[in-house]
Amino acid sequence: MTRYAALAADIEASILAGVLRPGDKLPSVRHTCASRGVSASTVFQAYYLLEARGLVQARRGSAPCAARA
């Protein structure tokens, strides 16, 4: 499993478990890079994957938010 897929799976699990509820902002790219030891590109790919799955809603100029559980 790629790093971005593993990160996306972890965030998806948090959404489905209710840790991140609809409307909650996801951790910033900078925070996720520091806490997970991954590059910004990896975080962006994970967020894009979650957006494609309908789990995250991206808004221009603000942090992505959990869309549904």
N, C-alpha and C positions, 0 to 999 in steps of 0.2 A: 504494500500500500504506500502510495506517495505521501510526503509530508503534508501537502495541502489536503489530501483526501482524509488523512488521519485527523487533522485539525477540524475539518468540516464535520467529520463523524462525532468528534467530541462536542462541538457546538450544537449539532443536531440532537445529541443525547440530552444536553442541558435544556434545549427547547422542549423536547418531548416529555422530559421529566418535570417540567414546570419551573425549573430554576430560572430560566429566561422566559418571561411571559410576553404575549403580544404587546408591542409598543416599547418594550425594554431595549435600550441601546446595547449593542454588542461592545465588547472591549475595544478600545482604540487599536489601530494598527501598531502604533508604537509600543503600547503596553503589551500586546500579544507577542510582538517580536521579542521583547525583553523577557517576558515570562516563559515563553516556549522555546526560545533560542532559534528562531526561524527568521527568514528574510521577510521584508515587506511584500515582496512578490508572492511568497507562499501564502501570506495572510490574505492578500487580495484574491488570489485564486480560490482559496477556501470560501471567502465571502461571495464570490461570483457563483461558485458551485451551489451554495446554499440559496442564493437568489434564484438560480435556475430551477431549483427544486421547490420554490415557493415558500421556503421557511424563513427567508430574510427579505426585508423590503429596503431597498436602497433609495435614499433621497439625496439629491444633489446638494452638496454643501453641509451635510450633517452625517453623523455616524449611522451605519446601517442598524435597523431595528428588527427584532424578532417579529415575524408576521403572523404566525399561527403555531399551535401546538399539535 
